[in-house]
């Protein structure tokens, strides 16, 4: 894959998922990303444990998803040596990205105002929980609380009269990381024009609000959430179940064009002249038409329904589970998931960052295959390599290791 960010140097001072995910995207696009961790490691290295994933030094699947293609440097930023090393890296870098809270960055002298004064060329990017202003701007904000709970998604994106959804860890993080990566590229473009960096900001809460933008507007005009499939906004945008117990979702956005085709295929010709079934008025007849369609679809296997709807060019899809994706033929054909090895040789199909680049129309998937060059680094894996690139002597590096200013991989 063509990598447009080759030559861009990024300092990645992030932890857990959202911040690391943004830097991972930049690394996949060709940037040289140095993951700066405390000497004891990113606390996100253990996040995969409650999700049943291994979190060992040589096999840390969740950490690998968001930290592959990076180099690892372990610094004690409370030490003078650690601060000096980071400053030397920043002098030669284009981007600084962090998910530390602003207070912590100020204590380290790495907040935007301080860093911009010393290194005005740097594009400074941050993900936080709730934004830069307001009464809870300094609150901790993981995606489960800032993205899911406060935005309404946890309560309203479920079947009516059930409990709030137990959200997938990292869902909001990964979404927000895409926005920060895009914003940083905007900052880099401005830097090309002006020679000066800027501040790029995104929060988990703001991303959730943008993701739910249609519903946030519609509820101001009487739309009500959560909904039930028994009384949807329109019966032709709803889930149904086949005779062989497979759920699928059908989506008709032009009912006057497609409803008659659907009714004919289901043998419901007697309803063709009834506008409450055959046209836009079906939205006012949602409960009854949902019952009718449910009964008719239940007579067919999903294979037959799939063929029927495909022949009528009606958008639909089988409702899959997360466990289905690793073997989904469309996902595999496009390398949306791809096998990635851990340091111990364990191989797992991991989700790839979604954007691909090419200078020519691709003729095969290999032309736009995602970048898989480095397994996520173990703690301090590239510390010595990076310090030597900065011109530090072997003797000085050894002193830093002994004093605890840096840490190196012990694997």
N, C-alpha and C positions, 0 to 999 in steps of 0.2 A: 504494500500500500504506500502511495506517496504520502510523505509526512511533512506538512507545511511548516511545522514549528521547529525543524532541525536548526540548531544554532542558538535557540532560546534556552536560557538557564533559569531554573526555578528553584527557590528555597521553599521547601514544604515543611512548615512548622504546624502540623495538624495532628489530631487524634480521632479515634473512633472511626466514623464512616463518611460523613458528609464532606469534610475538608479533604481527607485522603482521596475521596472519590474524584473531586475536582482536579487535584494534582495528577491523579492516575490518567484522567482524560488528556491532560496536557502532555503527559509522558507518552501516551499512545499516539499522539499527534506529532511526536518527534522531539519534544523538549527534553533536555537533560535535567531531570528532577532529582534533587538531593533531599531525601527524607531525613529530617533532623529530629531525632528522638531523645528523650532523657536517657541517661545511662542505664536506667532500669527498663526502658522500652515504652512504647506507646501503650497506654492502658487498653486500647482497642484490640490488642493482641489476644485478649481473653473473651472478647464479645461473642465469639462463635460457640462458646461452651454451652449456654442454655439452649442453643439451636442444634445441639447434638453433633456439632462438627469438632474435629480434632483441633487443638490449639497448642500443639507442641512446637518446639523450635524448628524442627525439620518438617513439620506438616501442620500448617495453619491455614486452612482453606479460606475462611472468611477474610482473614487479613490479606491473603494473596489476591482476592478479588479487587480490592481497592488500593493495593500497594505494589502490584506488579510493575515491571519496567522502570522501577526507581532504584537509585543507589542509596544505601543506608549509612548515616553518620550519627553516632551517639555522642551527645555533648552534655556536659553539666553547665547549664547557662547561669548558674549561681556562682561559678568560678570565673575569675578574671581571664584565665586562659580560654575557657569555653566561649566567653563573650568576644574575645579578640578573634578567635577562629571564625565565629559567625560573621563578624564585621568584615573580615577579609573575603569571605564568600560573597557577602552582599555587595561588596564593591564591584564584583565581576558578574553579578546576576541581573536578570531582567525583571523577574517576578518574585514577590514574596507573598505566600498564601498561608493563612492561618485560620484555625477554628478555635484558638484560645479566646477566652473572654477578654474584653477590652481592658479591664482592670489588671489582669495578669500581664497583658502586653505592655501596659504602661509601666509596670514594675520592672519589666525587662528592658525598657527603652525601645520597644518594638512596635508601639502604637503608630498610627499613620503620621501624626504630626511630628513625632520624634524621628522616625525613620526617614520621612520625606525631607526633613531638614538636613540629614546627613547624606542621604542617597536620593536626590530628587529624580534620578532616572528610573527608579524602580516603580513598577506597577504593583500596588499593594492591594491584596484581595482578602476578604474575610467572610466567613459564614458564622452567623450567630443564631441564637434562638428566636429573638423577638424584635429585632430591629435596633436602631441607634437612639431612639427616643422613647418616651413613655414611661409609665410607672414600673414596668417589669423588664426594662431593657437589659438589666444586669442579671436576670434570673438564668439558672441553667436551663437549657432547652434541647433535649434530645428530640428526635423526630417523633417519638411516640407521644410526647406531651405538646411540643410546640407546633408540629405539623398536623398530627392526627387529632389530639384532644381539643385544642383550642379552636381549630378551624371549622369544626362541625362535621368533619369527615368521619370521625369515630362513631358519632351518634346517627348520622343521617344516611350513610352509605351502607345500610343494612336492610334486611327485610323488616317491615313495620312490625311493631310489638315484640321485638326481640331485644336482646341486650346489646350494648355497644360492641363494635367489632374489636376483637383482640388483634391489633395490627401486626403486619409483617415487619419485623425489625429491619431498618435500613431502607424501607420503601421511600419515605420522604427524604431521607438523606441523599439517596442516589438521584432523585429528581432534582433536588436543590443543587447538587454538585454540577449538573449539566448547565444550569443557569450561571453559576460562578465561572465555570470554564469559558463559556461564551462571553461573559462580561470581561474577563481578563484579556481575551483576544481583542475585544473592543479597545481596551486600554493600551494594548500593544500597538494597535493601528494608530491611536492618537500619539503614542510615543514616536512612531516613525515620522509623523508630521511635525511634531513639536520638539522632540528630544526629551520630553519630560514625562514622568510617570503620573499616575493618578490613583485615587482611592476607588476600589470596586467593592460594593456591599451587596449581600443577599442574606436573608434570614429564612429559617425553616417556616416561620409563620407566614411571611410574605409569599413564599413559594406555594404554600398550601392554599392561600387565598386566591392566588392566580390560577392554580389548578382547579379550584372549585368556582371559578369566576361565573360560569353560566348559572349555577344554582344560587349563588349569592345575589345575583341580579333578579332571577325569577321569583325568589321568595319574597321580594319586595312588591310583587304584583299578584300575590295570592297562591303561588306554587307552594306545595306542602311536602316536606320530607320528615321522616323517612317514608318511602313508598312501599307498596306491596305489589307483587306481580299479579295479584288478583284484581287490582284496580290501578293499572299503570296509566301514565300520561296519555299513551295511545296504545291500543292492543297490538298494533303491528310493529311495535318496538318493545319486545318483551321476551321472556324466557318461556320455553315450552319443553315438554318431555315426550320422547318417542315411545313406541310400543316396547322397545328393548331397553327402556329405562335410561336413555341418554338425554341429558339436558342440552339444549341449544338456544342460541339467541338469534332472533330475526330482527332486522332493522330496515323498515320501509320509511323513507323520508318523503316520498311522493305518493301518497295513498291513492290519488285519483288515477295515477298511471299504473301502479303495481297491484293494488288491491284486487281489481277484476281478474288479473292473471292468477293471483293466489287463490281466489275463490273458485275459479274454474278448475285449477289443478286439484283442489280438494273436493271437487264434486259438489260445490255449493252454488250451482248455477241459479237456484231460486233466489239468491240474495244479491244477484248482480244489479238488479234495478232498485235496490234499497240503499240510499245514500248513507245510511247509518252503518253500513258494512262496506260499501264499495268506494267511498270517497273520504274526504277530509272529515266528514261528520262522524266517522267511526270513533273519533276522539271523545265524543259525547256519549258513546255507546261502549265505553271501555270494558265495563264489568261483563256485560252480556256477550260481547264479541270475544273476550278472553275465554269465557266458558265454551263457546262454540269452537273456537280454534283449538283449545286444549283437547276437547273430545275428538276432533278430527285428526289432529296430529298423533294422538295416542293410538290410532289405527295402523300407523305405518312404522316401519323400522327407520332408524336414523339414516341408514344407507339410502333408502328410498326417498326420505325427506331431503337429504343432501342433494341428490340428483334432481329432484323436482324443483327445488329452489334455485339450484345452479342453472338449470335450463331456462328459468324465467328471469335470470340475472338479478335475483333478489339477494341482497347482502345477508349473510347468516354465518354463524360459526358454532361449532361444538364448544360447549363450556368445559374447558379443561381444568385440571388441577396442576399445581406447581410441579408435582412429581412427573407430569407428562412432558414437560418442556425439554428436558435433557435428551429425549428421544424423538422430539417433534421433527418430522422430515423437513419442514420449511425452515425451522430454526437452524437445523444442521446444514442444509443446502446453502444457506447464506452466511454460515459461520456466526450466527448470532450467539450461539454457544459453541465453545471449542475446548478440546482437552488441554489441560495445563498441568504440568508436573510440579509436585512439591519437591523439596530438597531430598526427601527420603525415597523418591521415585513414585510415590502415590500419584495417581492421575485422576483428575476430577474435571468434568465438563463445567466450565465456568461461563457466566454471562460476559459478553464482550461489550465494551463501550460502543454506543450505537452509530456514531458518525464515521463515515469512510470518505477518503479523498482519492481522486485520480486526475491525471492530466489528459487522459484519453478514455474514450468510452470502453468500459471493461468488457472483455470477451469471455471471461471465465471468473469464477469466484476468487481464484488465486491472485488476480490483478488487484483486488481490493480486500485481500485477507487482512484481518486485524493483526496488530503488532503483538507478538508474544516473544519478547526477547529476554526478559529477566523475570525469574520468580521473585516474589516479594523478599526483600533482604532480611536476613536475621539481624538482631540488634548489633549495630556497629560493624556490619559486614564490610563496608567500604571505607571505614574511618581512615585507615592508614593510606589507602589509595588516594582519597580526597586530600588529606593533609600533605601528601607528597606533591600533588598537583599544585597546591598553594605555595610550595617552596619550603616547607618545614623540613628540618633535618631529622634523620633517624633518632639522634640523641634527644632532640626536643620532643618528638612524638613519644618516645619511651618515657620521658619525664611526665608528660601529660597523662599517659596511661597509668603510671604509678600514683600520681596525685589524685586520680579520679576525675580529671577534667574531661576526659574522653573515655569511651569504652570501645572495645573491639570484639568482633565475633569470636566466641569460644567454641563454635561448632566444629 
